[in-house]
Amino acid sequence: MAKSVVAQVKIQIPGGQATPAPPVGTALGPHGVNIGQFVQQFNDRTRDMAGTIIPVVITIYNDRSFEFITKSPPAAVLIKQAAQIAKGASNPRTEKVGTITRADLEQIAKTKIQDLNTDDLEKAVRIIAGTARSMGVEVVD
């Protein structure tokens, strides 16, 4: 019997720190996946990105086996790290919570480019700059 896809689950987990507790357990439990096996594989694969939020797409098959793909961290998380802030502004039009340089934007864009809908670095930088502005982070040259 051929394996067929039963479900695809998307969750965000801190790198190297997955546990069987929610959100992992509640996302995978109803599908009968071995949660401990997933947690061990995820933690081994993301050990070098400890603490950074990592989006993961888990494909679950009818024989309860699974595969997963890790994505690059969300742009907002990378911007907060580069600007050294805890969170974005509640009102980004009037409130500025930090600054980020163009070099930082390019570095974030290089990290995120495979997950963005462009393959042009300059356009990727503009996408990341828009995210930064919407968080209340000012872009300086």
N, CA, C and O atoms as CSV, one atom per row, in Angstrom:
chain,resi,resn,atom,element,x,y,z
A,1,MET,N,N,0.841,-1.177,0.000
A,1,MET,CA,C,0.000,0.000,0.000
A,1,MET,C,C,0.888,1.243,0.000
A,1,MET,O,O,1.828,1.347,0.788
A,2,ALA,N,N,0.586,2.159,-0.870
A,2,ALA,CA,C,1.368,3.383,-0.985
A,2,ALA,C,C,1.036,4.338,0.155
A,2,ALA,O,O,-0.083,4.370,0.666
A,3,LYS,N,N,2.047,5.112,0.534
A,3,LYS,CA,C,1.816,6.108,1.584
A,3,LYS,C,C,1.067,7.287,0.976
A,3,LYS,O,O,1.393,7.752,-0.115
A,4,SER,N,N,0.071,7.754,1.692
A,4,SER,CA,C,-0.646,8.949,1.246
A,4,SER,C,C,-0.640,9.973,2.382
A,4,SER,O,O,-0.619,9.618,3.561
A,5,VAL,N,N,-0.659,11.229,2.003
A,5,VAL,CA,C,-0.608,12.312,2.980
A,5,VAL,C,C,-1.964,12.426,3.675
A,5,VAL,O,O,-3.002,12.544,3.024
A,6,VAL,N,N,-1.936,12.388,5.000
A,6,VAL,CA,C,-3.151,12.538,5.800
A,6,VAL,C,C,-3.348,13.997,6.195
A,6,VAL,O,O,-4.465,14.515,6.156
A,7,ALA,N,N,-2.241,14.664,6.580
A,7,ALA,CA,C,-2.345,16.048,7.042
A,7,ALA,C,C,-1.001,16.746,6.914
A,7,ALA,O,O,0.057,16.118,6.869
A,8,GLN,N,N,-1.084,18.067,6.858
A,8,GLN,CA,C,0.097,18.913,6.959
A,8,GLN,C,C,-0.137,19.865,8.111
A,8,GLN,O,O,-1.147,20.567,8.144
A,9,VAL,N,N,0.789,19.895,9.059
A,9,VAL,CA,C,0.653,20.719,10.256
A,9,VAL,C,C,1.770,21.753,10.245
A,9,VAL,O,O,2.934,21.416,10.027
A,10,LYS,N,N,1.414,23.014,10.479
A,10,LYS,CA,C,2.399,24.099,10.542
A,10,LYS,C,C,2.406,24.660,11.956
A,10,LYS,O,O,1.376,25.096,12.470
A,11,ILE,N,N,3.589,24.643,12.580
A,11,ILE,CA,C,3.732,25.209,13.925
A,11,ILE,C,C,5.061,25.958,14.009
A,11,ILE,O,O,5.952,25.767,13.181
A,12,GLN,N,N,5.174,26.803,15.013
A,12,GLN,CA,C,6.413,27.543,15.267
A,12,GLN,C,C,6.931,27.150,16.641
A,12,GLN,O,O,6.217,27.239,17.640
A,13,ILE,N,N,8.192,26.711,16.673
A,13,ILE,CA,C,8.787,26.178,17.897
A,13,ILE,C,C,10.161,26.819,18.096
A,13,ILE,O,O,10.874,27.027,17.114
A,14,PRO,N,N,10.556,27.139,19.330
A,14,PRO,CA,C,11.925,27.622,19.557
A,14,PRO,C,C,12.941,26.545,19.172
A,14,PRO,O,O,12.798,25.385,19.559
A,15,GLY,N,N,13.952,26.927,18.420
A,15,GLY,CA,C,14.954,25.980,17.944
A,15,GLY,C,C,15.659,25.249,19.073
A,15,GLY,O,O,16.118,25.867,20.034
A,16,GLY,N,N,15.741,23.925,18.950
A,16,GLY,CA,C,16.434,23.104,19.933
A,16,GLY,C,C,15.721,22.961,21.258
A,16,GLY,O,O,16.277,22.380,22.190
A,17,GLN,N,N,14.486,23.482,21.373
A,17,GLN,CA,C,13.783,23.454,22.657
A,17,GLN,C,C,12.378,22.876,22.554
A,17,GLN,O,O,11.516,23.210,23.367
A,18,ALA,N,N,12.130,22.018,21.573
A,18,ALA,CA,C,10.803,21.422,21.433
A,18,ALA,C,C,10.555,20.438,22.573
A,18,ALA,O,O,11.462,19.722,22.997
A,19,THR,N,N,9.314,20.412,23.064
A,19,THR,CA,C,8.902,19.456,24.096
A,19,THR,C,C,7.567,18.855,23.668
A,19,THR,O,O,6.884,19.421,22.814
A,20,PRO,N,N,7.185,17.714,24.249
A,20,PRO,CA,C,5.896,17.124,23.894
A,20,PRO,C,C,4.691,17.946,24.361
A,20,PRO,O,O,3.555,17.635,24.004
A,21,ALA,N,N,4.931,18.981,25.148
A,21,ALA,CA,C,3.840,19.852,25.615
A,21,ALA,C,C,3.324,20.681,24.435
A,21,ALA,O,O,3.933,20.681,23.365
A,22,PRO,N,N,2.200,21.390,24.628
A,22,PRO,CA,C,1.705,22.250,23.550
A,22,PRO,C,C,2.769,23.255,23.133
A,22,PRO,O,O,3.537,23.692,23.990
A,23,PRO,N,N,2.857,23.641,21.882
A,23,PRO,CA,C,1.945,23.360,20.775
A,23,PRO,C,C,2.222,22.060,20.042
A,23,PRO,O,O,1.411,21.650,19.212
A,24,VAL,N,N,3.356,21.387,20.322
A,24,VAL,CA,C,3.711,20.180,19.570
A,24,VAL,C,C,2.730,19.045,19.838
A,24,VAL,O,O,2.204,18.439,18.905
A,25,GLY,N,N,2.488,18.762,21.103
A,25,GLY,CA,C,1.612,17.648,21.459
A,25,GLY,C,C,0.197,17.809,20.945
A,25,GLY,O,O,-0.391,16.858,20.431
A,26,THR,N,N,-0.356,19.004,21.079
A,26,THR,CA,C,-1.740,19.221,20.630
A,26,THR,C,C,-1.851,19.225,19.113
A,26,THR,O,O,-2.917,18.916,18.581
A,27,ALA,N,N,-0.777,19.567,18.400
A,27,ALA,CA,C,-0.822,19.575,16.938
A,27,ALA,C,C,-0.648,18.175,16.363
A,27,ALA,O,O,-1.294,17.830,15.374
A,28,LEU,N,N,0.214,17.369,16.966
A,28,LEU,CA,C,0.523,16.051,16.404
A,28,LEU,C,C,-0.260,14.898,17.029
A,28,LEU,O,O,-0.467,13.871,16.383
A,29,GLY,N,N,-0.692,15.056,18.266
A,29,GLY,CA,C,-1.400,13.986,18.970
A,29,GLY,C,C,-2.608,13.428,18.240
A,29,GLY,O,O,-2.731,12.208,18.133
A,30,PRO,N,N,-3.510,14.266,17.729
A,30,PRO,CA,C,-4.700,13.736,17.047
A,30,PRO,C,C,-4.396,12.906,15.800
A,30,PRO,O,O,-5.255,12.155,15.338
A,31,HIS,N,N,-3.190,13.030,15.251
A,31,HIS,CA,C,-2.836,12.301,14.035
A,31,HIS,C,C,-2.082,11.009,14.338
A,31,HIS,O,O,-1.743,10.266,13.418
A,32,GLY,N,N,-1.816,10.731,15.610
A,32,GLY,CA,C,-1.172,9.488,16.004
A,32,GLY,C,C,0.325,9.436,15.750
A,32,GLY,O,O,0.904,8.350,15.711
A,33,VAL,N,N,0.955,10.577,15.579
A,33,VAL,CA,C,2.392,10.633,15.320
A,33,VAL,C,C,3.150,10.388,16.624
A,33,VAL,O,O,2.694,10.780,17.699
A,34,ASN,N,N,4.300,9.743,16.521
A,34,ASN,CA,C,5.165,9.546,17.681
A,34,ASN,C,C,5.784,10.903,18.033
A,34,ASN,O,O,6.746,11.334,17.398
A,35,ILE,N,N,5.238,11.560,19.028
A,35,ILE,CA,C,5.638,12.923,19.382
A,35,ILE,C,C,7.082,12.960,19.876
A,35,ILE,O,O,7.826,13.879,19.533
A,36,GLY,N,N,7.484,11.980,20.672
A,36,GLY,CA,C,8.852,11.931,21.188
A,36,GLY,C,C,9.883,11.844,20.068
A,36,GLY,O,O,10.940,12.472,20.132
A,37,GLN,N,N,9.563,11.058,19.042
A,37,GLN,CA,C,10.470,10.927,17.900
A,37,GLN,C,C,10.590,12.263,17.161
A,37,GLN,O,O,11.690,12.664,16.779
A,38,PHE,N,N,9.464,12.951,16.959
A,38,PHE,CA,C,9.514,14.257,16.296
A,38,PHE,C,C,10.332,15.246,17.110
A,38,PHE,O,O,11.182,15.946,16.560
A,39,VAL,N,N,10.086,15.312,18.419
A,39,VAL,CA,C,10.784,16.256,19.292
A,39,VAL,C,C,12.290,16.024,19.217
A,39,VAL,O,O,13.059,16.980,19.113
A,40,GLN,N,N,12.717,14.762,19.270
A,40,GLN,CA,C,14.149,14.451,19.220
A,40,GLN,C,C,14.758,14.864,17.878
A,40,GLN,O,O,15.825,15.477,17.845
A,41,GLN,N,N,14.083,14.533,16.769
A,41,GLN,CA,C,14.606,14.893,15.447
A,41,GLN,C,C,14.651,16.404,15.261
A,41,GLN,O,O,15.628,16.932,14.728
A,42,PHE,N,N,13.602,17.110,15.696
A,42,PHE,CA,C,13.566,18.565,15.556
A,42,PHE,C,C,14.679,19.215,16.370
A,42,PHE,O,O,15.380,20.093,15.868
A,43,ASN,N,N,14.848,18.794,17.613
A,43,ASN,CA,C,15.878,19.377,18.473
A,43,ASN,C,C,17.279,19.113,17.922
A,43,ASN,O,O,18.148,19.980,18.010
A,44,ASP,N,N,17.507,17.922,17.354
A,44,ASP,CA,C,18.818,17.625,16.759
A,44,ASP,C,C,19.086,18.514,15.550
A,44,ASP,O,O,20.203,18.996,15.366
A,45,ARG,N,N,18.064,18.730,14.726
A,45,ARG,CA,C,18.238,19.509,13.500
A,45,ARG,C,C,18.376,21.005,13.772
A,45,ARG,O,O,19.015,21.709,12.990
A,46,THR,N,N,17.799,21.502,14.854
A,46,THR,CA,C,17.790,22.948,15.114
A,46,THR,C,C,18.632,23.348,16.321
A,46,THR,O,O,18.476,24.450,16.848
A,47,ARG,N,N,19.509,22.473,16.755
A,47,ARG,CA,C,20.319,22.750,17.946
A,47,ARG,C,C,21.149,24.031,17.796
A,47,ARG,O,O,21.345,24.750,18.776
A,48,ASP,N,N,21.636,24.327,16.590
A,48,ASP,CA,C,22.473,25.510,16.389
A,48,ASP,C,C,21.676,26.809,16.384
A,48,ASP,O,O,22.266,27.888,16.451
A,49,MET,N,N,20.350,26.732,16.308
A,49,MET,CA,C,19.497,27.930,16.326
A,49,MET,C,C,18.729,28.019,17.645
A,49,MET,O,O,17.568,28.426,17.658
A,50,ALA,N,N,19.354,27.650,18.728
A,50,ALA,CA,C,18.689,27.554,20.026
A,50,ALA,C,C,18.021,28.864,20.423
A,50,ALA,O,O,18.642,29.927,20.400
A,51,GLY,N,N,16.750,28.769,20.785
A,51,GLY,CA,C,15.998,29.917,21.269
A,51,GLY,C,C,15.282,30.721,20.192
A,51,GLY,O,O,14.325,31.432,20.497
A,52,THR,N,N,15.723,30.626,18.938
A,52,THR,CA,C,15.086,31.366,17.851
A,52,THR,C,C,13.845,30.613,17.387
A,52,THR,O,O,13.878,29.390,17.248
A,53,ILE,N,N,12.769,31.323,17.151
A,53,ILE,CA,C,11.528,30.694,16.691
A,53,ILE,C,C,11.740,30.145,15.279
A,53,ILE,O,O,12.179,30.868,14.384
A,54,ILE,N,N,11.428,28.867,15.088
A,54,ILE,CA,C,11.601,28.206,13.796
A,54,ILE,C,C,10.239,27.675,13.333
A,54,ILE,O,O,9.654,26.826,14.005
A,55,PRO,N,N,9.727,28.160,12.198
A,55,PRO,CA,C,8.512,27.564,11.641
A,55,PRO,C,C,8.832,26.180,11.066
A,55,PRO,O,O,9.883,25.989,10.454
A,56,VAL,N,N,7.945,25.237,11.257
A,56,VAL,CA,C,8.149,23.885,10.745
A,56,VAL,C,C,6.848,23.403,10.110
A,56,VAL,O,O,5.760,23.631,10.639
A,57,VAL,N,N,6.981,22.732,8.962
A,57,VAL,CA,C,5.833,22.147,8.262
A,57,VAL,C,C,6.000,20.635,8.352
A,57,VAL,O,O,6.968,20.078,7.835
A,58,ILE,N,N,5.049,19.972,9.013
A,58,ILE,CA,C,5.121,18.535,9.236
A,58,ILE,C,C,4.102,17.860,8.322
A,58,ILE,O,O,2.911,18.167,8.375
A,59,THR,N,N,4.574,16.940,7.485
A,59,THR,CA,C,3.698,16.170,6.602
A,59,THR,C,C,3.490,14.813,7.247
A,59,THR,O,O,4.449,14.085,7.503
A,60,ILE,N,N,2.230,14.474,7.510
A,60,ILE,CA,C,1.893,13.233,8.201
A,60,ILE,C,C,1.256,12.277,7.191
A,60,ILE,O,O,0.361,12.659,6.437
A,61,TYR,N,N,1.735,11.021,7.187
A,61,TYR,CA,C,1.254,10.014,6.243
A,61,TYR,C,C,0.282,9.048,6.919
A,61,TYR,O,O,0.158,9.031,8.143
A,62,ASN,N,N,-0.414,8.233,6.092
A,62,ASN,CA,C,-1.451,7.342,6.624
A,62,ASN,C,C,-0.898,6.232,7.514
A,62,ASN,O,O,-1.653,5.653,8.294
A,63,ASP,N,N,0.397,5.917,7.424
A,63,ASP,CA,C,0.977,4.905,8.312
A,63,ASP,C,C,1.591,5.518,9.571
A,63,ASP,O,O,2.392,4.882,10.256
A,64,ARG,N,N,1.209,6.755,9.866
A,64,ARG,CA,C,1.627,7.531,11.039
A,64,ARG,C,C,3.100,7.941,11.000
A,64,ARG,O,O,3.644,8.393,12.008
A,65,SER,N,N,3.734,7.787,9.867
A,65,SER,CA,C,5.093,8.302,9.728
A,65,SER,C,C,4.991,9.778,9.355
A,65,SER,O,O,3.912,10.273,9.030
A,66,PHE,N,N,6.115,10.471,9.405
A,66,PHE,CA,C,6.080,11.907,9.121
A,66,PHE,C,C,7.406,12.367,8.542
A,66,PHE,O,O,8.435,11.709,8.693
A,67,GLU,N,N,7.357,13.498,7.884
A,67,GLU,CA,C,8.532,14.230,7.434
A,67,GLU,C,C,8.308,15.671,7.833
A,67,GLU,O,O,7.166,16.119,7.939
A,68,PHE,N,N,9.390,16.402,8.056
A,68,PHE,CA,C,9.196,17.815,8.361
A,68,PHE,C,C,10.255,18.664,7.695
A,68,PHE,O,O,11.385,18.230,7.474
A,69,ILE,N,N,9.860,19.886,7.381
A,69,ILE,CA,C,10.731,20.866,6.754
A,69,ILE,C,C,10.811,22.062,7.691
A,69,ILE,O,O,9.784,22.580,8.130
A,70,THR,N,N,12.021,22.500,7.997
A,70,THR,CA,C,12.171,23.708,8.805
A,70,THR,C,C,12.353,24.891,7.868
A,70,THR,O,O,13.046,24.798,6.855
A,71,LYS,N,N,11.732,25.988,8.215
A,71,LYS,CA,C,11.830,27.220,7.436
A,71,LYS,C,C,12.771,28.175,8.160
A,71,LYS,O,O,13.233,27.888,9.264
A,72,SER,N,N,13.051,29.312,7.528
A,72,SER,CA,C,13.870,30.319,8.194
A,72,SER,C,C,13.003,31.055,9.217
A,72,SER,O,O,11.784,31.113,9.055
A,73,PRO,N,N,13.604,31.614,10.258
A,73,PRO,CA,C,12.828,32.312,11.284
A,73,PRO,C,C,12.009,33.457,10.686
A,73,PRO,O,O,12.393,34.011,9.656
A,74,PRO,N,N,10.889,33.820,11.312
A,74,PRO,CA,C,10.080,34.935,10.818
A,74,PRO,C,C,10.910,36.228,10.764
A,74,PRO,O,O,11.799,36.447,11.587
A,75,ALA,N,N,10.602,37.065,9.786
A,75,ALA,CA,C,11.337,38.317,9.610
A,75,ALA,C,C,11.258,39.181,10.868
A,75,ALA,O,O,12.243,39.816,11.243
A,76,ALA,N,N,10.108,39.210,11.514
A,76,ALA,CA,C,9.947,40.034,12.713
A,76,ALA,C,C,10.896,39.588,13.820
A,76,ALA,O,O,11.436,40.429,14.539
A,77,VAL,N,N,11.108,38.298,13.967
A,77,VAL,CA,C,12.024,37.789,14.992
A,77,VAL,C,C,13.455,38.217,14.679
A,77,VAL,O,O,14.188,38.640,15.573
A,78,LEU,N,N,13.849,38.108,13.414
A,78,LEU,CA,C,15.205,38.508,13.024
A,78,LEU,C,C,15.411,40.016,13.177
A,78,LEU,O,O,16.490,40.461,13.568
A,79,ILE,N,N,14.379,40.795,12.869
A,79,ILE,CA,C,14.468,42.256,13.023
A,79,ILE,C,C,14.605,42.618,14.500
A,79,ILE,O,O,15.411,43.479,14.853
A,80,LYS,N,N,13.828,41.970,15.363
A,80,LYS,CA,C,13.927,42.247,16.800
A,80,LYS,C,C,15.317,41.915,17.327
A,80,LYS,O,O,15.848,42.638,18.170
A,81,GLN,N,N,15.914,40.821,16.836
A,81,GLN,CA,C,17.267,40.470,17.264
A,81,GLN,C,C,18.274,41.515,16.789
A,81,GLN,O,O,19.153,41.923,17.549
A,82,ALA,N,N,18.147,41.949,15.529
A,82,ALA,CA,C,19.103,42.917,14.973
A,82,ALA,C,C,18.978,44.279,15.655
A,82,ALA,O,O,19.982,44.944,15.908
A,83,ALA,N,N,17.747,44.692,15.952
A,83,ALA,CA,C,17.521,45.992,16.592
A,83,ALA,C,C,17.676,45.919,18.112
A,83,ALA,O,O,17.664,46.947,18.788
A,84,GLN,N,N,17.819,44.720,18.640
A,84,GLN,CA,C,17.955,44.474,20.079
A,84,GLN,C,C,16.789,45.070,20.862
A,84,GLN,O,O,16.979,45.827,21.813
A,85,ILE,N,N,15.574,44.708,20.437
A,85,ILE,CA,C,14.361,45.145,21.125
A,85,ILE,C,C,13.559,43.917,21.527
A,85,ILE,O,O,13.737,42.840,20.959
A,86,ALA,N,N,12.674,44.079,22.510
A,86,ALA,CA,C,11.864,42.965,22.989
A,86,ALA,C,C,10.623,42.752,22.140
A,86,ALA,O,O,10.214,41.615,21.906
A,87,LYS,N,N,10.015,43.857,21.673
A,87,LYS,CA,C,8.814,43.740,20.853
A,87,LYS,C,C,8.660,44.990,19.999
A,87,LYS,O,O,9.312,46.009,20.229
A,88,GLY,N,N,7.788,44.886,19.016
A,88,GLY,CA,C,7.533,46.012,18.124
A,88,GLY,C,C,6.659,47.057,18.788
A,88,GLY,O,O,6.182,46.870,19.907
A,89,ALA,N,N,6.453,48.167,18.081
A,89,ALA,CA,C,5.657,49.276,18.611
A,89,ALA,C,C,4.173,48.932,18.554
A,89,ALA,O,O,3.721,48.232,17.648
A,90,SER,N,N,3.418,49.432,19.535
A,90,SER,CA,C,1.971,49.223,19.513
A,90,SER,C,C,1.320,50.129,18.477
A,90,SER,O,O,0.286,49.778,17.909
A,91,ASN,N,N,1.915,51.288,18.227
A,91,ASN,CA,C,1.432,52.191,17.181
A,91,ASN,C,C,2.647,52.637,16.361
A,91,ASN,O,O,3.283,53.635,16.703
A,92,PRO,N,N,2.982,51.909,15.278
A,92,PRO,CA,C,4.217,52.189,14.551
A,92,PRO,C,C,4.256,53.535,13.835
A,92,PRO,O,O,5.338,54.001,13.478
A,93,ARG,N,N,3.113,54.168,13.615
A,93,ARG,CA,C,3.118,55.487,12.966
A,93,ARG,C,C,3.709,56.559,13.867
A,93,ARG,O,O,4.441,57.431,13.398
A,94,THR,N,N,3.404,56.502,15.139
A,94,THR,CA,C,3.852,57.551,16.051
A,94,THR,C,C,5.001,57.106,16.955
A,94,THR,O,O,5.741,57.947,17.467
A,95,GLU,N,N,5.156,55.832,17.152
A,95,GLU,CA,C,6.126,55.309,18.110
A,95,GLU,C,C,7.237,54.570,17.370
A,95,GLU,O,O,6.963,53.683,16.562
A,96,LYS,N,N,8.482,54.930,17.642
A,96,LYS,CA,C,9.644,54.237,17.077
A,96,LYS,C,C,10.381,53.556,18.223
A,96,LYS,O,O,10.773,54.202,19.195
A,97,VAL,N,N,10.566,52.230,18.096
A,97,VAL,CA,C,11.152,51.474,19.204
A,97,VAL,C,C,12.622,51.135,18.998
A,97,VAL,O,O,13.290,50.700,19.936
A,98,GLY,N,N,13.140,51.328,17.783
A,98,GLY,CA,C,14.540,51.007,17.548
A,98,GLY,C,C,14.953,51.364,16.139
A,98,GLY,O,O,14.151,51.853,15.344
A,99,THR,N,N,16.212,51.113,15.840
A,99,THR,CA,C,16.729,51.367,14.493
A,99,THR,C,C,17.470,50.141,13.992
A,99,THR,O,O,17.949,49.318,14.772
A,100,ILE,N,N,17.552,50.037,12.672
A,100,ILE,CA,C,18.252,48.934,12.022
A,100,ILE,C,C,18.957,49.512,10.797
A,100,ILE,O,O,18.434,50.418,10.149
A,101,THR,N,N,20.126,48.998,10.484
A,101,THR,CA,C,20.886,49.528,9.351
A,101,THR,C,C,20.549,48.763,8.075
A,101,THR,O,O,19.962,47.681,8.111
A,102,ARG,N,N,20.933,49.351,6.960
A,102,ARG,CA,C,20.703,48.698,5.665
A,102,ARG,C,C,21.483,47.384,5.577
A,102,ARG,O,O,21.003,46.421,4.979
A,103,ALA,N,N,22.683,47.337,6.169
A,103,ALA,CA,C,23.477,46.105,6.169
A,103,ALA,C,C,22.755,44.992,6.932
A,103,ALA,O,O,22.784,43.829,6.527
A,104,ASP,N,N,22.104,45.366,8.048
A,104,ASP,CA,C,21.313,44.383,8.797
A,104,ASP,C,C,20.155,43.867,7.953
A,104,ASP,O,O,19.857,42.672,7.958
A,105,LEU,N,N,19.500,44.780,7.222
A,105,LEU,CA,C,18.388,44.376,6.343
A,105,LEU,C,C,18.859,43.387,5.286
A,105,LEU,O,O,18.182,42.397,5.008
A,106,GLU,N,N,20.027,43.658,4.694
A,106,GLU,CA,C,20.545,42.763,3.663
A,106,GLU,C,C,20.866,41.394,4.253
A,106,GLU,O,O,20.611,40.371,3.618
A,107,GLN,N,N,21.419,41.367,5.454
A,107,GLN,CA,C,21.731,40.093,6.102
A,107,GLN,C,C,20.453,39.295,6.378
A,107,GLN,O,O,20.411,38.088,6.141
A,108,ILE,N,N,19.421,39.962,6.873
A,108,ILE,CA,C,18.140,39.294,7.137
A,108,ILE,C,C,17.528,38.810,5.829
A,108,ILE,O,O,16.992,37.703,5.771
A,109,ALA,N,N,17.601,39.627,4.777
A,109,ALA,CA,C,17.044,39.245,3.477
A,109,ALA,C,C,17.756,38.014,2.922
A,109,ALA,O,O,17.111,37.144,2.336
A,110,LYS,N,N,19.070,37.928,3.097
A,110,LYS,CA,C,19.806,36.747,2.628
A,110,LYS,C,C,19.368,35.499,3.385
A,110,LYS,O,O,19.301,34.411,2.813
A,111,THR,N,N,19.072,35.658,4.667
A,111,THR,CA,C,18.599,34.532,5.470
A,111,THR,C,C,17.210,34.080,5.036
A,111,THR,O,O,16.923,32.884,4.993
A,112,LYS,N,N,16.345,35.050,4.713
A,112,LYS,CA,C,14.940,34.767,4.425
A,112,LYS,C,C,14.624,34.523,2.948
A,112,LYS,O,O,13.508,34.104,2.638
A,113,ILE,N,N,15.549,34.766,2.035
A,113,ILE,CA,C,15.208,34.837,0.612
A,113,ILE,C,C,14.576,33.551,0.074
A,113,ILE,O,O,13.729,33.632,-0.815
A,114,GLN,N,N,14.946,32.382,0.567
A,114,GLN,CA,C,14.340,31.152,0.044
A,114,GLN,C,C,12.881,31.021,0.451
A,114,GLN,O,O,12.142,30.275,-0.191
A,115,ASP,N,N,12.437,31.716,1.491
A,115,ASP,CA,C,11.043,31.657,1.935
A,115,ASP,C,C,10.217,32.835,1.438
A,115,ASP,O,O,9.008,32.875,1.665
A,116,LEU,N,N,10.843,33.794,0.768
A,116,LEU,CA,C,10.111,34.944,0.247
A,116,LEU,C,C,9.648,34.655,-1.177
A,116,LEU,O,O,10.098,33.695,-1.802
A,117,ASN,N,N,8.746,35.490,-1.683
A,117,ASN,CA,C,8.222,35.262,-3.026
A,117,ASN,C,C,9.009,36.034,-4.086
A,117,ASN,O,O,8.438,36.487,-5.078
A,118,THR,N,N,10.300,36.182,-3.879
A,118,THR,CA,C,11.184,36.816,-4.848
A,118,THR,C,C,12.549,36.157,-4.760
A,118,THR,O,O,12.906,35.575,-3.735
A,119,ASP,N,N,13.304,36.254,-5.840
A,119,ASP,CA,C,14.676,35.768,-5.798
A,119,ASP,C,C,15.670,36.910,-6.012
A,119,ASP,O,O,16.874,36.677,-6.124
A,120,ASP,N,N,15.166,38.136,-6.069
A,120,ASP,CA,C,15.988,39.325,-6.217
A,120,ASP,C,C,16.291,39.881,-4.826
A,120,ASP,O,O,15.377,40.170,-4.054
A,121,LEU,N,N,17.571,40.028,-4.515
A,121,LEU,CA,C,17.973,40.476,-3.179
A,121,LEU,C,C,17.441,41.873,-2.864
A,121,LEU,O,O,17.010,42.123,-1.738
A,122,GLU,N,N,17.461,42.778,-3.826
A,122,GLU,CA,C,16.992,44.148,-3.589
A,122,GLU,C,C,15.496,44.160,-3.226
A,122,GLU,O,O,15.076,44.899,-2.336
A,123,LYS,N,N,14.712,43.351,-3.909
A,123,LYS,CA,C,13.280,43.266,-3.584
A,123,LYS,C,C,13.072,42.620,-2.219
A,123,LYS,O,O,12.173,43.009,-1.472
A,124,ALA,N,N,13.901,41.637,-1.898
A,124,ALA,CA,C,13.814,40.999,-0.583
A,124,ALA,C,C,14.131,42.005,0.521
A,124,ALA,O,O,13.488,41.998,1.570
A,125,VAL,N,N,15.119,42.867,0.288
A,125,VAL,CA,C,15.463,43.904,1.269
A,125,VAL,C,C,14.282,44.838,1.474
A,125,VAL,O,O,14.001,45.240,2.603
A,126,ARG,N,N,13.583,45.191,0.395
A,126,ARG,CA,C,12.422,46.075,0.509
A,126,ARG,C,C,11.287,45.407,1.294
A,126,ARG,O,O,10.584,46.070,2.057
A,127,ILE,N,N,11.112,44.107,1.108
A,127,ILE,CA,C,10.089,43.379,1.868
A,127,ILE,C,C,10.419,43.420,3.361
A,127,ILE,O,O,9.547,43.693,4.185
A,128,ILE,N,N,11.668,43.150,3.701
A,128,ILE,CA,C,12.093,43.150,5.103
A,128,ILE,C,C,11.997,44.560,5.686
A,128,ILE,O,O,11.618,44.724,6.845
A,129,ALA,N,N,12.339,45.587,4.883
A,129,ALA,CA,C,12.232,46.974,5.350
A,129,ALA,C,C,10.786,47.327,5.658
A,129,ALA,O,O,10.517,48.032,6.630
A,130,GLY,N,N,9.855,46.848,4.848
A,130,GLY,CA,C,8.432,47.080,5.110
A,130,GLY,C,C,7.988,46.431,6.406
A,130,GLY,O,O,7.208,47.015,7.157
A,131,THR,N,N,8.470,45.244,6.672
A,131,THR,CA,C,8.159,44.570,7.935
A,131,THR,C,C,8.707,45.367,9.107
A,131,THR,O,O,8.040,45.520,10.130
A,132,ALA,N,N,9.931,45.875,8.953
A,132,ALA,CA,C,10.547,46.669,10.026
A,132,ALA,C,C,9.733,47.936,10.289
A,132,ALA,O,O,9.488,48.283,11.445
A,133,ARG,N,N,9.311,48.627,9.228
A,133,ARG,CA,C,8.508,49.843,9.405
A,133,ARG,C,C,7.183,49.533,10.102
A,133,ARG,O,O,6.720,50.312,10.935
A,134,SER,N,N,6.580,48.405,9.765
A,134,SER,CA,C,5.301,48.058,10.389
A,134,SER,C,C,5.458,47.678,11.850
A,134,SER,O,O,4.474,47.618,12.588
A,135,MET,N,N,6.696,47.418,12.274
A,135,MET,CA,C,6.969,47.120,13.680
A,135,MET,C,C,7.396,48.363,14.456
A,135,MET,O,O,7.573,48.293,15.672
A,136,GLY,N,N,7.564,49.494,13.781
A,136,GLY,CA,C,8.028,50.690,14.449
A,136,GLY,C,C,9.542,50.773,14.552
A,136,GLY,O,O,10.075,51.511,15.380
A,137,VAL,N,N,10.238,50.008,13.701
A,137,VAL,CA,C,11.689,50.032,13.676
A,137,VAL,C,C,12.124,50.904,12.489
A,137,VAL,O,O,11.702,50.685,11.354
A,138,GLU,N,N,12.966,51.883,12.775
A,138,GLU,CA,C,13.408,52.826,11.755
A,138,GLU,C,C,14.618,52.271,11.017
A,138,GLU,O,O,15.529,51.712,11.627
A,139,VAL,N,N,14.615,52.432,9.684
A,139,VAL,CA,C,15.729,51.977,8.860
A,139,VAL,C,C,16.643,53.151,8.589
A,139,VAL,O,O,16.211,54.169,8.050
A,140,VAL,N,N,17.926,53.013,8.967
A,140,VAL,CA,C,18.911,54.080,8.731
A,140,VAL,C,C,20.016,53.541,7.835
A,140,VAL,O,O,20.282,52.340,7.795
A,141,ASP,N,N,20.657,54.471,7.109
A,141,ASP,CA,C,21.750,54.053,6.202
A,141,ASP,C,C,23.088,54.134,6.861
A,141,ASP,O,O,24.103,53.819,6.239
